[in-house]
Each structure stands twice: as structure tokens, then as C-alpha cells.
Amino acid sequence: MKIFIQGAGRGIGLAFAKHALASQQGDDWHMFLTARIPEDSDGYKQLPPSANITWIAMDYLDPDSITKAGIEAAKHTNQLDRVISVAGVLRDPKVSPEKRIADLDSAAMLYAYQINAMGPVLLGKALWPLIKSEHPTVFASLSARVGSISDNRLGGWYAYRASKAAQNQLLRTMSIELARYNPYACVATLHPGTVDTALSKPFQAHVPADKLFTAAHSAECLWRVMDGLGPDDSGGFFAYDGAPIDY
């Protein structure tokens, strides 16, 4: 299996990489793992480069690096069987979830959109030659239930909600185009639940203990969901238990 995991330097991306590694047999497999600065990441230290593991420097805020990542992967394979994009930003020094409209900041909104929405679909563009040939492939991107317009009952979190909704729409649109070339492909957005990572840390006090997942548990659940996805599911939005989510 040829696997591409964006954001494998830490958290759930690294958990995906470890789960993928444990499931591989024989020598006919390859993993492409990305981080902004691979050598500085936990993932690089725990899963160092080898004959079957290629690390690529890539940053969703740098479109050129996304293009170069696609070129680098194409040096090693002519098709990918699974692509996983995990990056997402809710709170960091540049953005914070808004409680009211007065909190909106255009620069912060653009920043969230670049990472949460533009990044995954630009990755799809960069890897297009490796997913459009006729072979079974799953292109999955982690989204969030709060990106569902129909499920929005509490308001707030303008930039995060909107950028995740945009992500869902962009990948659904991509799924329609990809099906014209590769009828065996599935493009899906996935809700991982609340995972014990830096992204959710400020909000974990409000999460029931049985709904706060480790990165390893979430990766295992989502991998199982991806194993069950097929062309008829392409364009869909699914939770960690496989249940579909309305846009």
C-alpha cells in the first residue's frame, strides 16, 4: 500500500502513521509523511526515514511546498492508495474561536481558511496525478462536526465553523471531478471526535471522559472507517464510528 499522511509530525497524524506501519506486510509498501520541519518533529524521531518511509517538508501556509510534496511523492510511485490530511487550526497565537461577531478579525479568518479549507484541496491538486488513475484509493481529510451548517445550533466559532464547512464543500466538489477519471476513488471528510491533542486542550474540561479520545484510538477508529469506504461514499462526511453527518 502506498500511503501519504499530511501532518505526521505529531498528534493524530503521527498516530495514523504508526497504525499504518503496524498494518503493513512484506516490502511492497511506502509511506510519505509530512511535517513543516520534519527533522524537528516527534514523528521523524520515532519513524525515521528508511527504504519505505519518505519524509517531506510541507506547510499548508506555503502553497509551493504543497506542489513540491506532490512532485517528491511522484518520484517514488505512480499511484497512492490512501491519502490522509489531518491539519486543522482552532486556536493558536494567530486565531482564537470567536464568541460573538464583534470578535471577528479578517486576518485570522483568512489564516483559518488557508489551513482548514485551502490546504487539503491544494494537496488534492498536488497529488492529482497519483490518485486519478483507475485504482481503488481513499482521499480523506479530517474535518469537524461543527462545520455542519445543519448542525449549527450554538453559533460562535465563526472562522473555524466556516472554514470547515468550506473544506467539506471543496472536497465534495473534488470528489465529483475525480470520479470522472477514477471510478474506484473515494474522497471523504471525517470527524474524529474530540481528540486529546493541542487543538482541543483548552476545551477538554467540557468533554465527558468517555468522549475524549486518545490520538491512537481515534486513528484506529478512522482507519477502520476508511477501510469501509468505497466509491458510493465519495463526497460524504463521516464520524469516527462511520455514521454519516449531514452537511
C-alpha positions in Angstrom: 0.0 0.0 0.0 1.2 3.5 -0.9 0.1 6.0 1.8 0.5 9.7 2.1 -0.1 11.3 5.5 0.0 15.1 5.9 0.8 16.3 9.4 2.6 13.1 10.7 5.0 15.0 12.9 2.8 14.8 16.0 -0.7 14.1 17.4 -3.3 12.2 15.3 -1.1 12.4 12.2 1.7 10.5 13.9 -0.9 8.1 15.3 -2.1 7.4 11.8 1.5 6.7 10.6 2.1 4.3 13.5 -1.2 2.5 12.8 -0.4 2.3 9.1 3.1 1.0 9.8 1.8 -1.8 12.0 -0.6 -2.9 9.3 1.9 -3.3 6.5 3.2 -6.7 5.4 6.1 -7.6 3.2 8.1 -4.9 1.4 5.7 -3.6 -1.2 4.6 -0.5 0.7 5.7 3.0 1.1 4.6 5.9 3.4 5.1 9.5 2.6 5.0 11.6 5.8 4.9 15.4 6.1 5.7 18.0 8.7 6.6 21.6 8.5 10.1 20.8 9.6 10.4 17.0 9.7 13.7 16.8 11.5 12.3 18.8 14.4 9.2 16.6 14.8 8.5 13.7 17.1 7.3 11.7 14.1 10.6 12.0 12.4 12.4 10.8 15.5 10.0 7.9 16.1 9.7 6.9 12.5 12.9 7.9 10.8 13.4 7.8 7.1 14.0 4.4 5.6 13.6 2.5 2.3 9.9 2.5 3.0 9.4 5.9 4.7 9.9 9.2 3.0 9.6 12.5 4.9 8.7 15.6 3.1 8.7 19.2 4.3 5.3 20.8 3.7 3.3 23.6 5.2 -0.3 24.4 4.3 0.5 28.1 4.6 3.1 27.6 1.8 1.3 26.5 -1.5 4.7 26.0 -3.2 5.6 23.4 -0.6 2.4 21.5 -1.3 3.2 21.4 -5.0 6.7 20.2 -4.3 5.4 17.5 -2.0 3.4 16.1 -4.9 6.4 16.1 -7.1 8.5 14.4 -4.5 5.9 11.6 -4.0 5.7 11.1 -7.7 9.4 10.2 -7.8 8.7 7.1 -5.8 5.3 5.9 -7.0 2.8 6.4 -9.8 -0.3 6.0 -7.6 -1.4 6.4 -4.0 -3.8 4.1 -2.2 -4.6 6.3 0.7 -4.1 10.0 1.4 -4.9 11.4 4.9 -4.8 15.2 5.7 -5.0 16.0 9.4 -4.1 19.7 9.7 -6.6 22.0 11.4 -6.4 25.2 13.4 -8.9 26.4 16.0 -6.7 28.3 18.5 -3.1 29.4 18.3 -1.3 32.8 18.6 -3.0 34.0 15.3 -6.5 32.8 15.8 -9.0 32.1 18.6 -12.6 30.9 18.4 -14.9 33.9 18.4 -17.8 34.0 20.8 -19.6 36.9 19.0 -19.5 38.8 15.7 -17.6 41.7 17.3 -14.6 39.3 17.8 -14.2 38.7 14.0 -10.8 39.6 12.5 -10.2 39.3 8.8 -6.6 38.2 9.0 -7.5 35.5 11.5 -10.4 34.3 9.3 -8.1 34.1 6.2 -5.5 32.2 8.2 -8.0 29.6 9.4 -9.3 29.3 5.8 -5.8 28.7 4.4 -5.1 25.8 6.8 -8.6 24.3 7.3 -10.0 24.6 3.8 -7.4 25.5 1.2 -4.7 23.2 2.4 -6.5 19.9 1.9 -7.8 20.7 -1.6 -4.5 22.1 -2.7 -3.0 18.8 -1.5 -5.5 17.0 -3.7 -4.4 19.1 -6.6 -0.7 18.3 -6.0 -1.4 14.6 -5.7 -3.9 14.5 -8.6 -1.7 12.5 -10.9 -1.3 9.8 -8.2 -5.0 9.4 -7.4 -6.7 9.9 -10.8 -5.7 6.7 -12.5 -8.2 3.8 -12.2 -7.4 2.1 -8.9 -9.1 2.0 -5.5 -8.0 4.9 -3.4 -9.3 6.9 -0.4 -8.5 10.6 0.0 -9.6 11.5 3.5 -9.4 14.9 5.3 -10.2 15.5 8.9 -13.0 18.0 9.3 -15.2 18.7 12.3 -18.9 18.2 13.1 -19.1 22.0 13.9 -18.5 22.5 10.2 -22.0 21.1 9.5 -24.3 24.0 8.7 -27.5 22.0 9.5 -26.0 21.0 12.9 -25.1 24.6 14.0 -27.3 25.3 16.9 -25.0 27.2 19.3 -23.3 29.8 17.0 -19.9 31.2 17.7 -16.6 29.9 16.4 -17.2 31.7 13.1 -13.9 31.2 11.4 -13.5 27.6 12.4 -17.1 26.6 11.5 -16.9 28.4 8.2 -13.5 27.1 7.2 -14.5 23.5 8.0 -17.8 23.9 6.0 -15.7 25.2 3.1 -13.4 22.3 3.4 -16.4 19.9 3.2 -17.6 21.7 0.1 -14.2 21.8 -1.6 -13.6 18.1 -1.1 -17.1 17.2 -2.2 -16.5 19.1 -5.4 -13.2 17.4 -5.8 -14.9 14.0 -5.4 -17.2 14.7 -8.3 -14.4 15.6 -10.6 -12.2 12.7 -9.5 -15.0 10.2 -10.2 -14.8 11.2 -13.9 -11.3 9.9 -14.1 -11.2 7.2 -11.3 -14.5 5.5 -10.7 -12.8 3.5 -7.9 -11.9 6.5 -5.8 -13.5 7.8 -2.6 -13.0 11.4 -1.3 -14.4 11.9 2.2 -14.2 14.3 5.2 -14.0 12.7 8.6 -15.0 13.9 12.1 -12.5 12.4 14.6 -14.4 13.3 17.7 -12.6 15.3 20.4 -9.0 14.0 20.4 -6.6 14.7 23.2 -4.3 17.0 21.2 -3.1 20.6 21.4 -6.1 21.7 19.3 -8.7 20.5 21.8 -6.7 21.1 25.0 -8.4 24.4 26.0 -11.8 22.9 25.7 -11.4 19.4 27.2 -12.9 20.4 30.6 -16.3 20.4 28.9 -15.9 17.0 27.3 -17.2 13.8 29.1 -14.4 11.4 29.8 -15.8 8.7 27.5 -15.9 11.2 24.6 -12.3 12.3 24.9 -10.2 10.0 22.7 -6.5 9.4 22.5 -4.9 10.1 19.2 -4.2 6.3 18.8 -7.8 5.4 19.5 -9.1 8.0 17.1 -6.7 7.0 14.4 -7.6 3.3 14.8 -11.4 4.1 14.5 -10.9 6.4 11.5 -8.7 3.9 9.7 -11.4 1.3 10.1 -13.9 3.8 8.7 -11.6 4.4 5.7 -11.3 0.6 5.1 -15.0 0.5 4.7 -15.4 3.4 2.3 -15.9 2.9 -1.4 -16.9 4.9 -4.5 -20.6 5.1 -3.4 -19.4 7.0 -0.3 -17.3 9.6 -2.2 -18.2 13.1 -1.3 -19.5 12.1 2.1 -18.9 13.4 5.6 -18.5 10.7 8.3 -17.9 10.4 12.0 -15.4 8.3 13.8 -18.0 5.5 14.2 -18.8 5.5 10.4 -22.1 7.3 10.8 -22.8 9.9 8.1 -23.0 13.5 9.1 -25.3 16.0 7.3 -23.6 19.0 5.7 
